[in-house]
Amino acid sequence: MNKKLIALVLAALPAAAMADVTIFGTLKAGFENVKDKGSSSVNNVADFGSRIGFKGNEDLGNGLKAIWQIQSRASLTGDDTTRNTFGSRNTFIGLQGGFGKVRLGNVSDYADSDMAIVNPWESEAAALQLEIGNNRSPLDTRLKNSVRYDSPNFGGFDFSLQHGVNEARNSTIVGDSDNRRVNIVGLGYTAGGLTAKYVFARADFRNGAANDLDNTRYQRAEVGYNFDFGLGLVGAYSQNNDKEVDGSKIKDRQAAVTATYAVGAFTPKFSYGKGWDTKSAGVSAPDTGYDQWIVGVDYALSKRTTAGVSFGKLDNDKNYGEPDQRAAGVQMIHQF
């Protein structure tokens, strides 16, 4: 009898030791038909950024906790497995208490973790996700070598500070691979159905590299309101100011609005995005903007599983350098 009891105790020890560890993740993929202007349409089975993670904490006493997380990409397709490395996504160690939260590591920036409320779309196609929070944003990702502080909530207000060094942020901006330093400030306010977010980022680059940027300043504001009868409205505006090594300045501006309406398990949604002509030294470069719209509907199969359909069109002006695109897709998302 004693031997059986000892065996049961020993078998329970690993479970007890792992009691503060949570396994979590999101699986999201779909079938899409995409057509670039001047080309034939193509069908894709696409992964939209599936991931799996492990997180936990240890009580250090006096309200202080050690916190950690390891999150990795977990692609549902075999086309690109090179990014499925351990710890490739939001991965950190830190402390949390009455002062707020400090994290050190490969940490999501404020635009990626706290904003993008204007962009509820999941897709691999450019026409099916808003440009303002994706392809034409230098943020909405992670700072690979950074420390981030998040404040407690002060009557609905909160703020975040983040400093990254030696960053290669996988941005669409030429020269980001030579990035030396990034500083980000995020501000938020929530009250009832109102949500307001603002982010400012300053990135300073190594000088002297060919085709390199000297620095960039990016800011975005998002304001949304969820009404009691199921309607949600969100608006966003962003501005990117780049200074090149020759001293010339480039300015890009974008805006978007999104409306959603929850009716039982169904949520129809619509977005419109606008990019204005790029300005260089205060002079507009003609036909370098874009117009975009997306319409779709989600259906909640359960609290953690959602299916949806969407259709979108991205019209790039003729001098932007990318073809117009239209796309239709069916999506499925499961959170665990």
N, C-alpha and C positions, 0 to 999 in steps of 0.2 A: 504493500500500500504506500509506504514512504517513498519507494522508488518511482511509483507512478506520479505521486504528488510533486516530487522534485522535477520529473520530466515535464510536467505541465507548467511549472514555474519557469523553467528554462525556456520552454517554447514561447512563453508569453513575453519574455524579456525584450526581444527585438521590436515587437509591436509597441511596448511601453516606451522604449527608447525613441521610436519614431512618431510618438503621439502628437508632437507639435509640428509635424511636416504635412503640408497640404500639396496634393497633386492637382494641377489645374491646367486648363488649356482651351483652345478653340480650334475646331476643324471647319474649314469653309472652302467650298469649291463650287464649280458650276460648269455649264455648257454654254458657249458663246459663239455667235456668228458675227464676224467683224469684216467690214469692208472699208479699205482706204480708197480715196478718190483716185481713179485711174488704174485700179487693180481689181482683180476678182475677189469675191468674198471668200473667207476661210472659216472653217469650224475649229474651235478649240475646246478641249477639256482643260480647265485652268484651276490652279490653286490660288487662293486669294490671301495667302499669308498665314496658313495654319501654324499653330505653335503648341508646345507643351512645356510646362514649367513645374518647378518644385520650390516651395517657399516655407519658411518657418521662423520661429522666434524663440528667444530664451529670456525669461524673467530675471532681471538683474537686481530687482528690489528697488524700493522707493519710487515706483512708477516708471522705471527705466527698463527698456527691452533692447536686446540685440536682435536685429532683423537681417534676413538674408533671402536671396532669391536667385535661382538659376533658370533661365528661360531659353528655349531653343526653337529654331524653325523646324517644322515637321511637314514638309511638302507632301501633298496627297497625289502628286504626279511625279513621274520619273524624269521629267525634262531638265530640271535644275536641282540636283541634289548637293551641289557644291556649297550652298548656303546652309545646309542642314547640320552645321557643326554645333557641338555642345556649348551652350552659353552664348550663342550668336545674337540673342535678343536681350531684353531688359534683364541684366544680371548684375547683382550688387551685394554688398554687405554694409551694415550701418547701425545706427542707434535711433530709437524712438522714445519720446517721453513727453512731459508737459511743455517742453520747449519747442516741440515739433518733430521733424524727422530729417536725418542726415544720411545720405547714401553715397557710396563710393564705388565706381566701376563703370560698366557699359550701361548708362542710365538714359531712359527716354527723356527727350526734351519736353518742355511745357506744352508746346503745340501738339506733340504726339500723344501725350498722356492725358491732358486736361482740356484740350480744345478739339477742333474738327467736328464740333456739334453741327456745323452747317453741312457736313458731308457724311450722310448716313449710308453711302453706297459701298458695296463690295464687288470688285471686279478686277480683272487683269487688263481689260481694254480701256484706253484713255477716254473713249467716248462715254463710258459708264461710271466714271468717278470724277468729281469736280477737280479741275486743275488747281484751284486755289489752295488745296491742302495736300497736293500730291506732286505731279510732275513739274510744276513751276514754283515750288516752295523749297527753300534751302533748309527748312526745318521738317517737322513731322517725321522724325527719325530718332536716333540715339546718338549721344555724344560718347564715343568709345572709351575715352580716358577722362572721366569727369567726376566732380563732386557736386552734389545737389542738395540744397536745403529747402524744405517745405514747412511753412509756418503752421501753427494751430489756426483754427477758425476764430475770428474775432467778430462776432455779431453778423456773420454772413460773409465777411471779408477774409481773404487769405492771399498769400504771396509765395513765390518761389524764386530762388536764386541758384544759378548753375554756372560752373566754370569748367571748360574743357581745354585740354592741351594736346598738341600734336594730333589734331583731328583730321581724319579723311572721311568725310561725312556722306559719301556716295550721293552728292548733290548733282543737279543738272548744270550747276554753274561751273564754267571752266576755271580751273585753278584751285578748286577745293581740296584736291589731293595734296596741295602744298600748305594747307591750313596750319597755322601755328597756335592760335588761341581763339576761343569762343566764350562769350559771356552772354547769359540769357536772364532776363527778368520776366516773370509771369505774375499777373494780377488777376484775381477772380472775385466775383460777388454772386451770391445766391440768396434769394429771398422768395419763398413761395414758388410760383411758377417761373420766376425771372432768373435767368442765368446770363452773366456778362463776363467775358474773358478778354484779356489783352496780353500780348507777348511782344517783347523787344529783344532783338538779338544783334550783337556786334561781333563780327568775325574779322580778325586781323591776320593777314597772310604774310608769308615770307616774301620779302621784296627781292626783285631782281630776276625771278624766273620768267622764262619766255611765256607769253600769253597768260601771265598770272594776273590775278586781281590784287590790288593793294589792300583793300578792305571792302566789307559789305555791311549794310545796316538793313535789317528786316524788321517789320512790325505788322501785326495783324490784330484786329479787334473782331469779336463775335458777340452778338447779343441775341438771345432767344427767349421765347415765352411759351409755356405750355398752359393752355386754357383748360378749365375743368371739364369741358364737354368733348375733349379729345383732340382739339386742334393744336398743332405746334408750329410756330413760325421762328425762323432763324435768319439773320443777316450777317454778312461778314465783309470786311474790307482789308486788303493787304497792300503794302508798299515795300518795294525792295530798291535800295539805293546802293549801287556799286561804284567804287572808284578804282580805275585801272592804274597800272604802274606809270602810264604816260600822263596821269593827272585828269583824264577825261572822266566824266561822271555819267552813269546810265541809270535811268529810273524806270521801274516796271510797276504798274498798278492793276489790281484785280478786285473784283467784287462778286458776291454770290448771294442768292436767297434760296431758302428751302422751306417747303410747307409739307406737313404730315398730318394725317387725320386718322385716329384710331377708331375703328368701328368693329367692336367685338374682337375677333381674332385677326381681322384684316386691317392693314395700315397702308392706304394709298399714299404716295409721296411724289413730290415734284421739285426739281431744282433748276435754277437758271444761273449760269456763270458768265462773266464778262471780263475780258482782258483788254486794256486800252493800248494804243500804240506806244512802243518804247520810246523814251526820250533820251537823247544823248546831248550833253552840254545845253540842255534846255530846249532843244529842237526835236520835234517828233519825227520818228522814222515812219513814213507812211505805210499803212497796211501791214503792221506787225502785231496786231491784236488778235482776239478771237471772240466767238460767241458759242455758247454751249447750253444745251438743255437735256434733262433726263427725266423720264417718267417711269413709275413702276409701282408695284404693290407687294407687300410682305404678308405672309400668313403664318401665324404662330401655331405650330403643330403641338407645342408644349411650352413650358416656361423656359426651356433651354434649347429648343430646336425650332428653327424658322426656315421656311421656304419662300422664295420670291421670284418675280420676273421683272425685267426692266428693259427699256429701250432708250437709247440716247444718240445725240448727234453733236459732233464737235466741228465747228467751222473755223478753221485757221485762215487768217488773212493771207493774201498771196505772197507777201514778202516775209512771212514768219519762217518758212523753210520746212514745214511739215505738212503732209496732205490732210485734207478733211477726212473725217472718219465717222461712220455710223455703225452702231452695234446693237445687238439684242442678246439677252442672256437669261438663263435660269440659274438660280443660286440656291444653295442649301447650307445652313450654318448650324453647328451644334457646339454648345459650351458645356464644359464639365469642370 
